[in-house]
Amino acid sequence: MSRKEFLDILRDYLKKDFSEDEINDIIRDYEEYFVNGEIEGKSDLETIAALGSPKSIARDLVNQIKEDNNKHDKKDKIEDIYIKSKRKIKECCFKGKDFLEEKLTPSLSNNTSSNKGMKVLLYLLSLVLIIPSFIAVCIMASIAGFLALSLITFLITIPLMVSFSWSTPEIVFFFIFLSIAFIGFQILAWQVFIFVVKYMKKIYKTYINWVKTRKIYINASKVKVNNEEYKGGKNNE
């Protein structure tokens, strides 16, 4: 089992009991275990052997927080089949994503210039994304302002429309139909707006988590280089 397979399986086991933010924090902590192990000269298999299976880790975490492990024993076989099937599908669908992540993950070798370049690349990527992110926020703010303004205008004009329709009974049904249509449009528009905002928030959190993970490798590379320089200086003495 590789490091990525271990973390993917652990993520799948955690999804049922933890939120997306909690899962990202847990996965980042365990990825740091692998990084620290690599600094100490351990292989991924040695680190996995020390950590234990993803299922046992997930179960221990759930027990610590919820103190409820009975439901896990009843559904282990079904969960195993589901998780294995899901993992196979993910491996087939996200090979391109894995390739890009591998290329954009800083190396823990002594190639400090490469890691510095990766750090600069992360900063540049963040700067490039600021403009479209700002535009997207402005567009969503404009849409929210338009929806709110149209709703306020509708509420303000209700007394005028009621008085006008009262003097002209022929348009009462038209006014009722128009009001129902507008309220339906408002409900649908706000639901779509909230969905888009939540999706944008999820993308933002995913990117932040991705950047934090890259920083783990950059910082670990610095620690490894400093340790090797310290050992080299000590040997020279």
Order of alpha helices (4+ residues) and beta strands (2+ residues): alpha-alpha-alpha-alpha-alpha-alpha-alpha-alpha-alpha
